Amino acid sequence: MNFENSHAVLSPEGPARQAARPHEEVVDFIPDAVLIVDDNGTVVRANLAAAALLGHARHTVEGRGVLDFLPSFDWNLTRPPAAPEDPGSLHGVRLRTTARAAGDRSFAAEIGTVRLDRHALHESIPYGSSLAISLRDVTRDEDARAALSRSLLQAEAVLRTAGEALIGTDAEGRIDLVNPAAARLLGGKAAELGGRELLSLLTFLGYDGEPLDAEDTPPAQVLRTGRASRLPAQELRTGDGTRLTADVSVRPVTEEGRIVGAVVALTDRRPYERLADEYAAAQTRSTRHHKAELERERQRTDLAADRTRELTEFLSGPLMGALCHLHAEMGRLADDSSRPLWPEATVSLEALAADVRMTMALVDTRSQPYGHGDDGAPVGPRRRTVLIDDVVQAGVRAAAAFAGPSRVQFSVHAPRFLVHVDPDDMTTAVGRLIADVIHTDDDPADRGPHHVFVAALHQRSLLRIEVRGPYNGGAREHFDIVQGIATAHGGTLRTHRAPGVSGSTYVLELPAAVKDEGEVDVVTGTGTGETDVAAPRPTGRHRSLTA
């Protein structure tokens, strides 16, 4: 047997091999990865792009099964077809699958197959190959597709949930996009509105209520000029004749500098107008209710003012006159020497006269606590700068008129300093506090003697007056009047009762009432009508008086 010819055929340096070598590199110039597969599904040829894509050297790819690189590849494509077909024909469209590369890395790939005639000798393709597979990495395409899908879903969600009516039109003004709010506004379904002219479904009205010309409507102007437009409170009319007011915003859609459409956003103002009408109606009802309440309060106030005026006129008129007459008659009877009475009767008359005098003081204070101005409103305290010692001494003297006949011993501590108060009010307050702490309902015949402590002191600008007596006090004819005086002066009246000790202590505090001694030189006297120059006084006084 001659092996020289056989050696020539099998040797890589044979004529056939040498003739094919210039064409072997042709497949490597193809940009896509190409795998040549035989009938057994074995890769018999791989170009450089396939080796680079799969992450292997070319000689490690060749000789392995195609399923190692394409796990989901259809094995039947490598088998001979049952019916003869033209070599080189494509098998359907390109398919998306998952390819496996080196290091167990997977990526999305798009493959296409071409049937080869395995009986023909193709240059650079091994004899017996039946299928050529091209694959391309489409990972970026898949990522872009996924991103686009997410964007579309988000855009759809935004369009569906948007409260505004959004309408997209093409360059001719035909509808190609509507959201549910726009479909409800236009009175149809989104699928039915596509392709219809917007101006046939929505009429723009002018200030006179007449329809605008098609060229003058905001969408037409935007499509013609390319400038965005916004019109608040635009009057519109839908296809079914419904009139509404909406804020209209139109923006052009451009592509490569050309106007290809517009987006119309409509904000229906009818819900806001209904809310405004409901709010206005509620405010009107509330105003009427308040007016009625104010009218009723005014009527009640007028009635109370009339009754107060009648009571004041009665107290200061007939009642005060009767009390004055009674006091004068009782005093005349007690002092009449032509009709001598036994001593007990004289004492009783004097006590009754003192009670009448106290009643007159109560009536006078209740009827006119303050003076009134021209408009009838109380003018409040008439403040003057006086010595607190004069005020306290005047209050001690006035206590006899408020407390009635009783024996009272006073301990008075009133240092010399100036205060800016209403002296008449302070005299009344001190006198009534003294009368309150010696007032008792348990034994009306208890006339004393009572020991009362009165002190006045100052802490910076705060005036503090303390009155302590044997009883708890709290009688309304005294306490309420002093409480009103304290409130009118911006002060407070507090009561202290020590546990286990009879009696109570009143503390009257008036802020910003104490003045520096050098601020004024002349001091106005208290309720007696006297005006004296400030003179040195002792720091305290202790005296015993009989009221």
Buried (B, 14 or more C-beta within 10 A) or exposed (E): EEEEEEEEEEEEEBEEEEEBEEEEEEBBEEEBBBBBBBEEBBBBBBBBBBBEBBEBEBEEBBEBBBEBBBEEBEEEBBEEEEEEEEBEEEBEEBBEBEBBBEEEEEBBBBBBBBBBEBEEEBEBBEEEBBBBBBBBBBEEEBEEEEEEEEEEEEEEEEBEEBEBBBBBBBBEBBBEBBBBBBBEBBBBEBEEBEEBEBBEBBBBBEEEEEBBEBEEBBBBBBBEEBEEBEEEEBBBBBEEEEEBBBBBBBBBBEEEEEBEBBBBBBBBBEEEEEEEEEEEEEEEEEEEEEEEEEEEEEEEEEEEEEEEEEEEEEBBEEBBEEBEEBBEEBBEBBEEEEEEEEEEEBEBBBBBBBBBBBBBBBBBBBBEBBEEEEEEEEEEBEBBBBBBBBBBBBBBBBBBBBBBBBEBBBBBBBBBBBBBBBBBBBBBBBBBBBBBBBBBEEEEEEBBEBBBBBBBBBEEBBBBBBBBBBBBBBBEBBBEBBBBBBEBBEBEBEEEEEEEEEBBBBBBBBEEBBBEEEEBEEBBBBBEEEEEEBEEBEEBBEEEBEB
